[in-house]
Amino acid sequence: MCGIVGYIGTQAASEILLSGLEKLEYRGYDSAGIATVWEGEVHCVRAKGKLDNLRDKLAGMENPASVGIGHTRWATHGKPEEYNAHPHMDTAMRVAVVQNGIVENYRELREELKQRGHKFRSDTDTEVIPHLIAEFLAKTQLSDVYHPSPLLEAVRQAVSKLQGAFALAVVSADYPDEIVAVRQQAPLVVGFGQGEFFCASDTPAIVSHTRAVLPLDNGEMALLTHLGVEIYNFAGKRLKKTPKLLSLNPILVEKQGFRHFMVKEIYEQPAVVRACLEAYINPNWNAATKEPPVNLKLAPSLYENLEQIEIVACGTSWHAGLVGKYLLEQLAEIPTSVQYASEFRYAPPPLTAHTLTIGITQSGETADTLAALAMEKQRRLEKGGKFEPKLLGITNRPESSLAGIVPDLIDTHAGIEIGVAATKSFVAQLMAFYCLALDLAYRRQTLSLSRIEEIITGLHLLPAQIEMLLGNQEKSLEELAHDFVETQDFIFVGRGINFPIALEGALKLKEISYIHAEGYPAGEMKHGPIALLDAKVPVVAIAVSGTVYEKVLSNAQEAKARDSRLIGVTQINDGEAGEVFNDLLPIPPVDELLSPILTVIPLQLLAYHIAARRGLDVDQPRNLAKSVTVE
């Protein structure tokens, strides 16, 4: 969850490291620090809290060093205090390390090192690493055996002692022209510039300097020098690998005049929907066309003899999976289950034949989701036959670790998302499921061609409808938010395909406003949650014309009878809803099947404006990180 950045080149490293950390702060912001190598010493500066505190400390410090590493922390082991901030150093202050991940056996290693005279200054698991490296470095320097780099060799030997998932960047005062980067189950990319080289947890940190990157695979190390980059495996064997060019636009990681990244990303959703349609829907398709309406460029084997689908995901991606389940079952008529990846790993369901397993992760690095997919792949390979693995990933980052586990991907084309609370990436995931469900429905002939054409026509209308919604509601939602600054509890309800949107609306509010909120199927209110209702607990109900419309209105009336303030996400000019709800969040008329793309947007805006009105850090809410790369 933490962010790592490293630089070696001809420029002053400090500002480049700080700039990179700014782009990675979404991964954690409990503390930050940098270490540079200059005049035979490691210069380490750390600060508690957000990156601005570190920048303030560095202001006025002269540091022309051209080699350094940096870190922004999401605390796992040890409180978010300065003494626990990275980089961490050995006893002699000659080796500095930054880590993203967890060293599971750090307690045993720490005790062994202490018995050998090592002095520890923090409560973190990371600190054992520079001490180990220092020990092996001393032995390597005394050895007559040739190594490409004594530092590389010492790091290689040190990581062999570590258990867990981690990514590292290492510098040493004794090797001032080197950075060693290591990946083991945590993301790390190397960047190739003109006479300068980078490493980082994620590409936004370096995309303004270079678009030539090489993602490290598990069990690989990179030696960065002023002359270039060499890649080795943990056995010490040099590898031949080729960088690739990213298509990421560095402008996308700027706010472009918006107050927060979150609201900018909400406003980017029409473009995201258009990008998905352009990527996957045949623009000239209609019911009379002989070609398929959808082209996801997936392997034909994924479709063969398909009987069941299982989806694994976490957080907002899990909510997208619930919408996906509805679409896959109702359109393609394929039984579908949705599992929390973190639970799936420890209580996997019995294997079913001819099953497609879909992993959803915005970052492509979510540790639980990757581990669940890897486990499912392995147990299906062991059984074979009709149980052979069919794996598909849905991600916003096709260059991520997910690609190393699943052979087929759907790129959601959302672009870089900086706000920790997912918005545009959620809508993009929904679009991926619409495309997949329509593709399967066409192949399985479970929908008429005219109905497929009708749905696709509706999908093409969505970008303009979102733009209209944003234009009409922004001001009114900002005003409505004033009424809920002191509210302590919220209830969100929906039915059918909009029940997951109720869950997502509650999650958004919890994430960024710190208001307790829960989502329920509207029909379940009377089975317990209704006991929570009174005048202090507002209820947000999603009531869109369709199969469950009247039922939701009836459920809303039950809440109104308990004095709750009712907020309705309804279609424009819905007179019946106007009589039921105290406040309306109107959306354009839309087919119920397509409504989640629209109904989620006022809930995103409501959460945003309440949080902003409360004076909270919308983009970097407390205790959260964008990419959850630890279990």
N, C-alpha and C positions, 0 to 999 in steps of 0.2 A: 504494500500500500504506500510505502514511502517513495520518494522520488530521488533518483541518482543522476548526476551529470558529471562529466569529466571533459577536460580540454587540454590539448597539447598542441602548440603551434608557435606563431611569431607574435601574437598579440598578448596584451595583459589579460591574464586568465580571469581575474576576479569579476570583472563586469560581464564577461561571457558566461561565467558560472551563475551569477545572479540572474541574468536574463533567462538562462535555461531553467533555473529553479522557479522563476515566475510562471513559466509555462507548465511546470509540474506541480505547482502548489495544490492543485486539485487532488493530488494523491495523498496529501497530509500537510498539516500546518500547525503541529504542536511545537515545533522548534525547527531551526535551520542552522546550517554551518558550512564553512568551506575550509579546505586545507590546500595551501600552495607550497611549492618547493622553491626556495630562493636562498641564495648565498649559503648553501650547505645545511639548511635547516628547514623543517616543516613548520609553516606558520598557520596556526589553526585559530579560527574565530567562529564562535558559536553564540546563538541567542535563543532564549525561550520565546515561544509565540510565533507570530507570523513573520514572513520574510522581511517586512519593513523594519522590524527590530534589528535584524542582522545587517540590513543596509545602513541603518543609522550607526551601528557600531563600526562599520567599515569606512564610513565617511571621513575623509581627511587622512586615512591611512595610506601611505605610499607603499605600493606593492606591485612592482613591474613583472612579477613572476609570470612565466608563460606556460606553466604546468600546474594543474590543480584539479581537485574533485570537490563536489558539493552535494548537499543532501537537504531535503525537506522531510520532516518526520511525521508519521502517524504512529503514536505510541502503542507498542505491544508490551514489551518488558521494561518496567521502570516508568515512573511518573514523568509527565512532560515538563521537566525542569532542564535548565541549561547544562547541568553536569551529566545528564543523560542524552544530550543532543549529540548528533554525529557531526563531524568525523570523530572516531575514537582512535586512540594511539596506544602504543606499547609503553612499557615502563621507561625506556630511554628517550621517548618522544621522537623516534626516528622513522616510525612507520605509521601511516594514517589510513584508515579504512572507513568507507561508507557502505551501508548494507540496506537492501530492501528484502525483507523476509524474516525468517525465524530460525535460529540455531536450536534445535530441540534438545541436544545433549550438552548445552552450555554449562549446566550446573556441575557435571562431572569434570568437564574440561577446566572450568574455573578453579575448582578445588585442586586439581593436579598442578595447575600453573602457579597457584598461590603457594603450594608446598615447595615449588622450585624457585621461590623468591619474587614472583611477579606481583606488582602492586596495581590494584584496581581502583578506578576513580568513579565508576558508575554502577548502576544497577542493571545494565542492559545485557542482553545475550551477545550483542555485537562485539563487545570489548574483548572477548576471548580471541577474536580473529587476529587483530594486530599483534597480540602477544605470541600466538602460535607462529605467525609469519616471522616475527623477530627471532624466535628460537631456530626455526628452520633456515632462516637467512644466515645466521651465524655459522651453522653447520655447512651450508652450501658454499659460503665464502672460504671456508677452510678446506674444502674438497678439491681434489685435483681433476675431478670429472668435469668435462666440458658441458656447459649448459647454454642455450641461446641467451638466457638472461638469468643470473642468480635470483633476482627478484621473482621472475616468473616461476622458477623452479620452487622457491620457498612458498609461494602462494599455492602452487599445485600440491605440494605436500601438506600444506595446512588445510586445504579444502577437503582432502581425503579423510581428515579427522572429523569433519562436520556432518551432522545429520540434520536434515530439514530441507526447506525450500528457500533459496536465497539468490540474490544477485549482488555482486561486490564490485567496487572500484578501489584500487590500492595505489598509493604513492609512497616513496621512501626518500629520505634525505640523502641516502647513500647511492641512490640511482635517480638523479634529478631529471633525467631525460626519458623517463618511462612512466606509463600508467598500465597497470594490469587490471583487466576487467574480466569478471567471471559470471557465468550463468548456470544456475541449477534450479530449475522449476520456478523461476521468477524472471520476468521479461527484462531484456537488455539489448539495445541496438548500438552498433558502431557506425559513426558517420565519417565520410571521406570528403574533406574540403581541399582547397588549394593550399598545400603546404601546412595544413592543420587537420587535426583529427579529433573526433568526439566520441563519447559514449553517453548513453542516457537510458532511463527507464522507458521512455516513450518518445516518439518522433517529434511531437510539438516542441520539445526542448531544443532541437537542433535544426528544424526545417528552415529557419530564417538564415542559416549559414550554409546548409547543403541539403540536397535531396537525394544524394547517393548514400544509401544505408545498407547495412548488413545485419539483420537480426541474428544474434547468437542462438544456437540450439542448446538444449540441456547438455551439460557435461563439456562445455566449451569455454576456452579462455582466449582473450585477445591481448596481445602485447602492442601497445600504442607507443610509438616513438616519433621524433621529428621527421624520420625518414619514411614512415609508413606504418602499416598494420599487419601483424602476423597472427594467424589463428591456430590454436592447438586444442587437442582434446585433453581430458584429464589424465590420460596415459603419457602425455608429453609429446605425442605425435603431431607434426605440423599438418594442417589441412589446407586444401585448396578450395576457396570459396569466392564467389563473385558478388559484388554489391549490386543492388537494384535501385532504380530511380523511383521516387515517390511522386505521386500526383498531387500531394497536399499543397494547398495554397496558404502561405504564411499569413495572409490577411485575415484568414478565418479565425486566427487565435487572438484577434484584436476586438475590442468592444464596438468600434465603429460608431461612436456617439451614443450608444445605449448606456443606461445607468449601470446595468449589471449584465454579465454574460447570460444569465438565465432568461431575461426578457428578450435579449437579442436572439437567443436560440428558439424561443417561442415564436418570434416573428419570422424565423427562417423556415418554419414548417411548411408553408405553401411550396417553397422551392424544393424541399426534401421530398414531398409527395410527387412533384413533377419529375424529379430525378429518378425516382423508383419507376414511375410509369414509362419514362423514356428508356430506361435500362431493360425492362422486362416485358412490357405489353406491346404486341404488334400494333403499330399505329394505324394500320389500314384494315384491321380485322373487323369483320362483321359476321353475322350468322351465315352468310352465303360463302364466306371465305373457306377455302380448303385447308389452309395452313393453320397450325395451332394458334390460339390467341396469346399464349404466354411462352416465353423462352427464357428459362432460368439457367440454361447451359449446365444441367446436372447430368450425371452419368445415367444411362438407360437402366442400369442394374438397380438403381434406387426405386424404380417404379415397378419392377417385375414381381409378380405374385404378392404384392403388398396387402397385408391383412390388418395390421395394427400400427399405431404410431405412439411413441412415448416421447415426452418433452421434458427436458431438465433445464432448470434455470434458477436464478436468485433475484430477489428484489423486484424492481420494475420489470425486468425481463420475464419474471415468473408471471406477472400480470399480463404481459403480452402473450405468453404461452396459453393463458386461460382463454383469451380472445381467439387465439389460434385453434384451440381445441373446439370451440364453438363452430368456427368456420370449416374445419376439416371434417367434423362430424355432420354438420348440416348441409354442406355443399358437396363434399366428396364421399360422404357416408362411410368414413373410416373410423372405427373406435379409437379414441385418443385419450391418453392419460397425461397429466401434468404433475411433475414431482419437483419438490425443492431439491436442488442438487446436493445441498449439505446433508439432507436426510437420505436421499437415494443411495449415497455411498455406503451408508451403514445399515441400511435395511432394504437392499435391492429387491424388487418384485421378482417372482418366478419368471424365467425366460419364456417368451412367447415366440412362436415361429413367424417368419416373414414380417419382421417388425422394423420400422424405420425409427431410429433414435435421433432426435433433434436437440442440439445444445444451443441455447441462446445466451449470448454475452456481448454487450455493447463493445467492450474493450478487447474481447478475444483473449483476456488474461484472467478472468475470474477463476480463482484457484479451485473452488468447490465444483464448478461446472466442468472445468478441464479434467479434474480428477474423476468425476462421475462418468464422463465420456470415455476416458482411458480405461476405467474399470469395466464398463459395459462392453467396450471393444474387445478386451482381453477375455472376458468370460464367454463371449459369443464365439470368438476364435477357437477357444478350447472345445466348445461343443460342436461347432461346425454344422454342415448340412443346412437344413431349413432354418437354423438359428444363426447363420452367418451374419456378421455385422453389416448393417446399412446405416451409415452415419452422415449426418448433415449438420452444418453449423450455420447459424444466422448471426452476423456480426457487422459492426461498423468499421472493423479494422482487419481487412483480409490478410494483411502482412503479419498478424499477431500469432501467438502460440497455438491458437485454435487450429490454424491451417496445418500444423504438424500432427494433429490427432485425427481430424476428419478429412476425407478425400474431397468432399464437395462443400462449397460455401455459397450462401446467398449474401452478397454485399448489400447492406442497407442504404448506402450512399447518403448518410446523414452529414458527413463532414465532421471535422473535429468538434467535439462537445466539451466545453470547459466547465460549465456549471455542474456542480456535484449532483444536484437533483436532475435526473434525466427528464428531458422534455421531447426535443426533436428526435432523439434516438428511439424513444418509445413509439412515436408515430411511425418512424421508419420500420421498426420491427413489425408493427401491425400491417404495414403495406407489404412486407415480405410474406406474411401469412395470407393476405388476400391473394397475392400472386400464386403462391404455392397451392392454396385451396382451389383456385380456378383452374390451374394447370392439371391437378389431379381430377377434378370434376370433369374436365373436358376429356381426359384420357379414359376415365372410367365410365363416361356417358351417364353420370348421375344427375346432370342438369341439362335442360334443353338449351339449344344454341341461342334461342331468343333470350332466355334468362341470363345466360353468360354475357350476351351483348348488352343487356340492360344494366348489369352490374358494372361492366367495364365503362359504359357511358357515364354512370354515376361516379365512378372513380375519377374520371377525367374532369368532372365538375368540382371535385373537392378542393383543389388549390384556390380557385376563385371564391368558393364558399368560405374557406378559412380566412382569406384576406378580408372578406366582408365582415365576418365575425369579429376579427381583431379590430377592424376600423370602428365597428359599432359598440363594442363592449369595453374597450380599454378604460375610458373615462368613468363609466358607470361602475365598473368593478373597483376602480381605485376609490371611489366615494363609498361604495358598500363596505369596503375593507375597514373603514373608520369605525364601523359599529362593532367590530370583533377584536379590537386590539386587546381587550381584557378578557376575552372568552377563554375558558379553560378546557372545554370539551366540544367536539363536533361529532356528528354521526353522518355518514354518507350511505345512501341506499340506491340500489339499482336492481334490475332483473334481466334475465336472459343474457344477451351479448353485452349489456351495459353493467352487469354486476362487477366484472373485473375493473371497469372504469371507476366505479364507486371505491373499490380497493385502492386504485391508483390515486384518486383524488385525496383520500385519507392519508396515504403515504406521503404525497407531496406536502400536505399541510404539516404533518409531523416532522418531516425532514428539515424544513426551512423556517417554520414559525415556532416550533417546539410546543405546539398545542396538541394535547391528546386528541386523537381522532381515530375512529374505527369505521370500516366499511362492512356492510352486511347485505345479503340478498333481502330485498324489501319485504318479501313474504315471511322472513324469519324474525322480523322485529317483534312480533307478538309472542315469540317463543323465548323470551328472556330479555333482550336488549331494551324493550320498551320500558322496563323498570328504571332505566337511566334517565328518561326524558322528563324535563320540566322547562320552565321559561328560560333557564340559563344554558340549555343545550340546543343549539340550532341543528336542524336536519337538512341536509342537501339531498334532493331526490332527482334522479335522472328519469324523465318521463317523456319518451319519444313515441310518436304515433307508430302503432304496430301491434304485435301480438300481445304484449304485456302492458300496454298503455293504461287501460282502465284499472288493472290490478295495482299498478304503481300509484295511481291517484288515490285509490282506496287506502293503500298502505300509508300514504302521506296524510290522509285525513285522520288516521289513527294517531299519528304523531301530533297533529294540530289539536286534537282533542285533549292532549296532555300539555298544552300551552307552549310547545316548541315553536320557534320561529322557523318557517318553512322556506327554503330556497329551492327553486325549481329550474333545472336545466331542461328547457322545453323548446318546442319549435316556435318560430315567430308567429305572432297573431293567433296563438292558441287561447281562445276565450275560456274554455273549460279550465285549463290550467291556471289562467289568471284569477279565477275565482277561488282556487284552492291555496295557492302559494302566496306568501307575504312578499317575496322578492322573486323576480324572474331573471334567468340568464339565458336569453333566447339564442337559438341556433337556426340557421337556414333550414328549410324543408329538405329532408333527406330520407332515403330508404333506410329502414331500421337496421338492416344488415350492415350498412356503411356508417352508421351513426357514431360508433366509437371514435373515429378520426376527428369528429367535430365536438362530441360531448366532453372529451377530455380537455379541450383547450380552455374553456371558461374555468375549469377546476384548477388548471395550471396557473392561470392569471389570478384567481382568487387567492391561492396559496402565496403567490409572489407578492401581491399587494398587501396582504395581511402581514407578512414577514417584513416587508420594506417599511410599512407603517409602524411596526414595533421596533424599528431601528436595528434589525438584525443583519448579519452578514449573509446575504442571500446565496452568494456563489460558493461560500465556504462554511457551511453550517457545522456546528460543533460536533466533534467525535466522529465525523464521517470522512470518507475518502471516495474518490470517483471510481478507482479501480481496486477491487478487493483481491489482492494477490496473496493473502494469507488465509489459512483455514480459521 
